[in-house]
Amino acid sequence: MSGWMSYFGGRKDPKASTREAIVTLRQQLQMLEKKEDYLLKKIDEETKKAKTNAISNKPAALASLRRKKQFETELDRLGGTRLTIETQVNAIENANINSSTMEAMKKGADALKVIHGSLSIDKVDATMDSIREQMELTNEISDAISNPLNVGIENDDEELKRQLDELEQQGLDEVLLGAERVPQHAPAGKTVLTESHKKIEEESEEDRELRELQASLAM
């Protein structure tokens, strides 16, 4: 605890420093949320541009997809940063609670010394043993409270992977459905379902996204 308190510097009130740190971190979270909203808008804009130019201007569509990928990468980084800051805010708040608890327990121990001042050493030792047991229990409770911070992250990752698989399958289904609906007078290279399916697996990620846009426009 002393190391944590010294972090906030010598003469400043520890409680005031704690509040200042929490306020600063929460302001940073608000700024990150605004940045995330901005990136989401840019991703949507680049997706629309790529869809518009998918047939008429393939280089422009590919450039839009590259910018979209960059925005998505930056958005992922911001998400990780935001999670780190949120964890730090929770840690500071928990440490502040622990500090207040320790102060209260110290006052309780001082009161016990006064009350038991006239008692024998054996009774004092017994009292101190009881206090130590309570302190150990307090530490165990604090550990138990702090442990659930990361509970569910692995499960969330599994759920996200499952959702990603579903979205990927839906995208393939839409491409195949689009290929089935292409008019019969269209060029043979765009109407053969088996060849289109093989090309989807061989193409790069950018060409695959572009072909999906073309298929959706053909509908």
C-alpha positions as CSV (number, residue, x, y, z in Angstrom):
1,M,0.0,0.0,0.0
2,S,2.8,2.4,0.8
3,G,4.3,1.9,-2.6
4,W,0.9,2.7,-4.2
5,M,0.5,5.8,-2.1
6,S,4.0,7.1,-2.9
7,Y,3.1,6.9,-6.6
8,F,0.9,10.0,-6.2
9,G,3.7,12.1,-4.8
10,G,4.8,13.5,-1.5
11,R,2.8,16.6,-0.4
12,K,-0.4,16.0,-2.3
13,D,-3.4,14.7,-0.5
14,P,-3.6,11.0,-1.5
15,K,-7.4,11.1,-1.6
16,A,-7.3,14.2,-3.9
17,S,-4.7,12.5,-6.1
18,T,-6.8,9.4,-6.4
19,R,-9.9,11.4,-7.4
20,E,-7.8,13.4,-9.9
21,A,-6.4,10.2,-11.5
22,I,-9.8,8.6,-11.8
23,V,-11.3,11.8,-13.4
24,T,-8.3,12.0,-15.9
25,L,-8.7,8.4,-16.9
26,R,-12.5,8.7,-17.4
27,Q,-11.9,11.8,-19.6
28,Q,-9.5,9.8,-21.6
29,L,-12.1,7.1,-22.0
30,Q,-14.6,9.6,-23.3
31,M,-12.0,10.8,-25.9
32,L,-11.4,7.2,-27.0
33,E,-15.2,6.6,-27.4
34,K,-15.4,9.7,-29.7
35,K,-12.5,8.5,-31.7
36,E,-14.2,5.1,-32.1
37,D,-17.4,6.7,-33.3
38,Y,-15.3,8.6,-35.9
39,L,-13.6,5.5,-37.1
40,L,-16.9,3.6,-37.4
41,K,-18.2,6.4,-39.6
42,K,-15.0,6.3,-41.8
43,I,-15.3,2.5,-42.1
44,D,-18.9,2.9,-43.3
45,E,-17.9,5.6,-45.8
46,E,-15.1,3.5,-47.3
47,T,-17.4,0.5,-47.5
48,K,-20.0,2.6,-49.5
49,K,-17.2,3.9,-51.8
50,A,-15.9,0.4,-52.4
51,K,-19.5,-0.8,-53.3
52,T,-20.0,2.1,-55.6
53,N,-16.8,1.6,-57.5
54,A,-16.7,-2.2,-57.4
55,I,-17.7,-2.6,-61.1
56,S,-16.9,0.7,-62.7
57,N,-13.6,1.6,-61.0
58,K,-11.8,-1.4,-59.5
59,P,-8.6,0.4,-58.4
60,A,-10.7,3.0,-56.5
61,A,-12.7,0.2,-54.9
62,L,-9.5,-1.6,-53.8
63,A,-8.1,1.7,-52.3
64,S,-11.3,2.1,-50.3
65,L,-11.0,-1.4,-49.0
66,R,-7.4,-0.8,-47.9
67,R,-8.4,2.4,-46.1
68,K,-11.3,0.5,-44.5
69,K,-8.9,-2.1,-43.3
70,Q,-6.6,0.5,-41.8
71,F,-9.5,2.1,-40.0
72,E,-10.6,-1.3,-38.7
73,T,-7.0,-2.0,-37.4
74,E,-7.0,1.4,-35.6
75,L,-10.4,0.7,-34.1
76,D,-9.1,-2.6,-32.7
77,R,-6.2,-0.9,-31.1
78,L,-8.4,1.7,-29.5
79,G,-10.6,-1.0,-28.1
80,G,-7.6,-2.6,-26.4
81,T,-6.5,0.7,-25.1
82,R,-10.0,1.5,-23.7
83,L,-10.1,-1.9,-22.0
84,T,-6.7,-1.2,-20.4
85,I,-7.8,2.1,-19.0
86,E,-11.1,0.8,-17.7
87,T,-9.2,-2.0,-15.9
88,Q,-6.8,0.7,-14.4
89,V,-9.8,2.8,-13.2
90,N,-11.2,-0.3,-11.5
91,A,-7.9,-1.1,-9.9
92,I,-7.5,2.5,-8.5
93,E,-11.0,2.4,-7.1
94,N,-10.4,-0.9,-5.5
95,A,-7.1,0.2,-4.1
96,N,-8.8,3.3,-2.7
97,I,-11.4,1.2,-1.0
98,N,-8.7,-1.0,0.5
99,S,-6.9,2.0,1.8
100,S,-10.0,3.4,3.5
101,T,-10.6,-0.1,5.0
102,M,-7.1,-0.3,6.3
103,E,-7.4,3.2,7.9
104,A,-10.6,2.1,9.6
105,M,-9.1,-1.1,10.8
106,K,-6.1,0.8,12.2
107,K,-8.4,3.0,14.2
108,G,-10.1,-0.2,15.5
109,A,-6.8,-1.7,16.5
110,D,-5.9,1.6,18.3
111,A,-9.2,1.5,20.2
112,L,-8.6,-2.1,21.2
113,K,-5.2,-1.2,22.6
114,V,-6.8,1.4,24.8
115,I,-9.6,-0.8,25.9
116,H,-7.3,-3.7,26.6
117,G,-4.5,-1.6,28.2
118,S,-5.2,-3.0,31.7
119,L,-5.3,-6.6,30.6
120,S,-2.6,-9.2,30.9
121,I,-0.1,-9.9,28.1
122,D,-1.8,-13.2,27.4
123,K,-5.2,-11.5,26.8
124,V,-3.5,-8.9,24.6
125,D,-1.8,-11.6,22.5
126,A,-5.1,-13.3,22.1
127,T,-6.7,-10.1,20.9
128,M,-3.9,-9.4,18.4
129,D,-4.1,-12.9,17.0
130,S,-7.8,-12.3,16.4
131,I,-7.0,-9.0,14.6
132,R,-4.5,-10.8,12.4
133,E,-7.0,-13.4,11.5
134,Q,-9.4,-10.7,10.5
135,M,-6.8,-9.0,8.5
136,E,-6.0,-12.2,6.7
137,L,-9.7,-12.7,6.1
138,T,-9.9,-9.2,4.7
139,N,-7.1,-9.9,2.3
140,E,-8.7,-13.1,1.1
141,I,-12.0,-11.3,0.6
142,S,-10.2,-8.6,-1.4
143,D,-8.5,-11.2,-3.5
144,A,-11.8,-13.0,-4.1
145,I,-13.4,-9.7,-5.2
146,S,-10.6,-8.8,-7.6
147,N,-10.4,-12.3,-9.2
148,P,-13.7,-12.0,-11.2
149,L,-12.3,-9.0,-13.2
150,N,-11.2,-11.3,-16.1
151,V,-13.9,-13.9,-15.8
152,G,-15.8,-14.4,-19.0
153,I,-13.2,-13.0,-21.3
154,E,-12.3,-16.5,-22.8
155,N,-16.0,-17.3,-23.1
156,D,-16.6,-14.0,-24.8
157,D,-13.8,-14.8,-27.2
158,E,-15.4,-18.1,-28.0
159,E,-18.7,-16.4,-28.6
160,L,-17.1,-13.8,-30.8
161,K,-15.5,-16.6,-32.9
162,R,-18.8,-18.3,-33.2
163,Q,-20.5,-15.1,-34.4
164,L,-17.6,-14.5,-36.8
165,D,-18.1,-18.0,-38.3
166,E,-21.8,-17.3,-38.7
167,L,-21.1,-14.0,-40.4
168,E,-18.6,-15.6,-42.7
169,Q,-21.1,-18.3,-43.6
170,Q,-23.8,-15.7,-44.3
171,G,-21.4,-13.8,-46.5
172,L,-20.7,-17.0,-48.6
173,D,-24.4,-17.8,-48.8
174,E,-25.1,-14.3,-50.1
175,V,-22.4,-14.6,-52.7
176,L,-23.6,-18.0,-53.8
177,L,-27.2,-16.7,-53.9
178,G,-26.1,-13.7,-55.9
179,A,-24.4,-16.0,-58.4
180,E,-27.6,-18.1,-58.8
181,R,-29.6,-14.9,-59.6
182,V,-27.3,-13.6,-62.3
183,P,-29.3,-13.4,-65.6
184,Q,-28.7,-16.2,-68.1
185,H,-27.5,-13.8,-70.8
186,A,-24.6,-12.7,-68.6
187,P,-21.0,-13.9,-69.5
188,A,-20.5,-17.5,-68.7
189,G,-17.6,-16.8,-66.4
190,K,-20.0,-15.1,-63.9
191,T,-22.7,-17.7,-63.9
192,V,-20.8,-20.9,-63.3
193,L,-21.4,-21.5,-59.6
194,T,-18.6,-24.1,-59.1
195,E,-15.9,-22.0,-60.7
196,S,-16.9,-18.9,-58.7
197,H,-16.8,-20.9,-55.5
198,K,-13.2,-22.1,-56.2
199,K,-12.0,-18.6,-57.1
200,I,-13.3,-17.2,-53.8
201,E,-11.0,-19.5,-51.9
202,E,-8.0,-18.7,-54.1
203,E,-8.3,-14.9,-54.3
204,S,-6.7,-12.5,-51.9
205,E,-8.8,-10.9,-49.2
206,E,-9.2,-7.6,-51.1
207,D,-10.3,-9.3,-54.4
208,R,-12.7,-11.5,-52.4
209,E,-14.4,-8.5,-50.8
210,L,-14.6,-6.8,-54.2
211,R,-16.2,-9.8,-55.8
212,E,-18.8,-10.0,-53.0
213,L,-19.7,-6.3,-53.7
214,Q,-20.1,-7.1,-57.4
215,A,-22.3,-10.1,-56.6
216,S,-24.5,-7.9,-54.3
217,L,-24.8,-5.3,-57.0
218,A,-25.8,-7.9,-59.5
219,M,-28.8,-8.8,-57.4
